[in-house]
Amino acid sequence: MLQERLGISQRRACRIVGQHRSTQRHDPGEVDPDRDLRTRLRCFARDHPRWGYRRAHAVLVREGYCLNRKKVQRLWREEGLRVPPRHRKRARLGTSTTPADRLAATSPDHVWALDYQFDVTATGRVIKILHVVDEFTRESLSDLVDHSIDADATVAALDKIAGARGTHPRFIRCDNGPELTANALRDWCRFGGAGTSYIDPGSPWQNPWVESYGSRMRDELLAIEQFDTMLEAQVLVADWRAEYNDYRPHSALGMLTPAEFARQWRTNQPQLS
């Protein structure tokens, strides 16, 4: 109106009304020449939410569009498109029947504690060790050594221990590793009548006995011996475990070995009528 009635320039008219000149570049009634491009960008952002406008520009050029990156950036912003912030992945947690901080072993086979430890051979191959410890007697019930130990292998090791001892534990205590929260272990506990006590994430002090056992093995064996082969690792770990159970005095057990303590407890416990 100012231009038509007063004959002033567009620049001056926009300055008077406080309006940016870019609002006068296109007739509001005209079809947006970038409508198809905007639609394509919205589809792109929906299909690839973690890709930004730079990758969108590269794909559009590949598809035959003739445009520069700055135009894609402008349209991207005008459409309100943005790469969403990263969210922390939700950890899979096990379901405890008894909280870890309220569970204390009162007899042999009351609580079995599980944990994994890692080392490497001289050739750089990973060695994984499954520790199973009776929390009451401090006995090492198993030290499975292999390159990989999944949930099925863990359950097989627990089955072997239960068969040798003639009983299942009343509880198992472990962390929330993928092998220990898998359905295979949950089914084993359910069928064997064992409860579960998962420690809080990032709280190894809630599983102290098996952590202590692992630190002793690290200090006395893994940090000293270099394993050339998997067979050598299995033999040396088995030898160390036998020494730990039957020869090494344990200060928390009155300087008895775990095996001696277990035998004395079973001998002296009152017989149930």
LINBELLIN-V136120 format. One record per backbone hydrogen bond with DSSP energy under -1.0 kcal/mol. CO is the residue of the C=O (numbers start at 1). NH is the residue of the N-H. E is the energy in kcal/mol with one decimal. If there is no record, write none. Layout:
# LINBELLIN-V136120
co:CO nh:NH e:E
co:CO nh:NH e:E
This chain:
# LINBELLIN-V136120
co:1 nh:5 e:-2.8
co:2 nh:6 e:-2.1
co:9 nh:13 e:-2.4
co:10 nh:14 e:-2.4
co:11 nh:15 e:-1.7
co:12 nh:16 e:-2.2
co:13 nh:17 e:-2.0
co:14 nh:19 e:-2.5
co:20 nh:23 e:-1.5
co:21 nh:24 e:-2.0
co:22 nh:25 e:-1.2
co:27 nh:30 e:-2.3
co:32 nh:35 e:-1.8
co:34 nh:38 e:-2.8
co:35 nh:39 e:-2.2
co:36 nh:40 e:-2.3
co:37 nh:41 e:-2.2
co:38 nh:42 e:-2.3
co:39 nh:43 e:-2.2
co:40 nh:44 e:-2.3
co:41 nh:45 e:-2.6
co:42 nh:46 e:-1.8
co:43 nh:47 e:-2.3
co:44 nh:48 e:-2.3
co:48 nh:51 e:-1.9
co:52 nh:56 e:-1.8
co:53 nh:57 e:-2.6
co:54 nh:58 e:-2.0
co:55 nh:59 e:-2.3
co:56 nh:60 e:-2.5
co:57 nh:61 e:-2.5
co:58 nh:62 e:-1.8
co:59 nh:63 e:-1.8
co:60 nh:65 e:-2.4
co:61 nh:64 e:-1.1
co:68 nh:72 e:-1.4
co:69 nh:73 e:-2.4
co:70 nh:74 e:-2.4
co:71 nh:75 e:-2.7
co:72 nh:76 e:-2.5
co:73 nh:77 e:-2.1
co:74 nh:78 e:-2.6
co:75 nh:79 e:-2.0
co:76 nh:81 e:-2.4
co:77 nh:80 e:-1.5
co:99 nh:102 e:-1.4
co:100 nh:103 e:-1.0
co:107 nh:110 e:-1.7
co:109 nh:170 e:-1.4
co:110 nh:171 e:-1.5
co:111 nh:135 e:-2.3
co:112 nh:173 e:-2.6
co:113 nh:133 e:-2.4
co:115 nh:131 e:-3.2
co:117 nh:129 e:-3.0
co:119 nh:127 e:-3.6
co:121 nh:124 e:-1.6
co:125 nh:121 e:-2.4
co:127 nh:119 e:-2.2
co:128 nh:146 e:-2.3
co:129 nh:117 e:-2.1
co:130 nh:144 e:-1.2
co:131 nh:115 e:-1.7
co:132 nh:141 e:-3.0
co:132 nh:142 e:-1.2
co:133 nh:113 e:-3.1
co:134 nh:138 e:-2.1
co:139 nh:134 e:-2.4
co:142 nh:132 e:-1.6
co:144 nh:130 e:-2.6
co:146 nh:128 e:-3.4
co:150 nh:154 e:-2.1
co:151 nh:155 e:-2.5
co:152 nh:156 e:-2.3
co:153 nh:157 e:-2.1
co:154 nh:158 e:-2.2
co:155 nh:159 e:-2.6
co:156 nh:160 e:-2.0
co:157 nh:161 e:-2.0
co:158 nh:162 e:-2.7
co:159 nh:163 e:-2.3
co:160 nh:164 e:-2.0
co:161 nh:165 e:-2.4
co:162 nh:166 e:-1.4
co:170 nh:195 e:-3.5
co:171 nh:112 e:-2.2
co:172 nh:197 e:-2.2
co:173 nh:114 e:-2.7
co:174 nh:199 e:-2.3
co:177 nh:181 e:-1.3
co:182 nh:186 e:-1.7
co:183 nh:187 e:-2.9
co:184 nh:188 e:-1.8
co:185 nh:189 e:-2.4
co:186 nh:190 e:-2.4
co:187 nh:191 e:-2.9
co:188 nh:192 e:-2.0
co:189 nh:194 e:-2.4
co:195 nh:172 e:-1.7
co:196 nh:97 e:-2.7
co:196 nh:98 e:-1.7
co:197 nh:174 e:-1.4
co:200 nh:203 e:-1.5
co:203 nh:206 e:-2.1
co:204 nh:207 e:-2.1
co:207 nh:211 e:-1.5
co:208 nh:212 e:-2.7
co:209 nh:213 e:-2.2
co:210 nh:214 e:-2.5
co:211 nh:215 e:-2.1
co:212 nh:216 e:-2.0
co:213 nh:217 e:-2.2
co:214 nh:218 e:-2.3
co:215 nh:219 e:-2.4
co:216 nh:220 e:-2.8
co:217 nh:221 e:-2.0
co:217 nh:222 e:-2.1
co:218 nh:223 e:-2.4
co:221 nh:224 e:-1.4
co:221 nh:225 e:-3.2
co:227 nh:122 e:-2.6
co:229 nh:233 e:-1.7
co:230 nh:234 e:-2.5
co:231 nh:235 e:-2.3
co:232 nh:236 e:-2.5
co:233 nh:237 e:-2.4
co:234 nh:238 e:-2.0
co:235 nh:239 e:-2.3
co:236 nh:240 e:-2.5
co:237 nh:241 e:-2.5
co:238 nh:242 e:-2.2
co:239 nh:243 e:-2.1
co:240 nh:244 e:-2.4
co:241 nh:245 e:-2.5
co:242 nh:246 e:-2.3
co:243 nh:247 e:-2.2
co:243 nh:248 e:-2.5
co:245 nh:259 e:-2.3
co:250 nh:253 e:-1.5
co:250 nh:255 e:-1.8
co:251 nh:254 e:-1.3
co:256 nh:250 e:-1.8
co:257 nh:261 e:-2.7
co:258 nh:262 e:-2.3
co:259 nh:263 e:-2.1
co:260 nh:264 e:-2.6
co:261 nh:265 e:-2.5
co:262 nh:266 e:-2.1
co:263 nh:267 e:-1.9
co:264 nh:268 e:-2.5
co:265 nh:269 e:-1.7
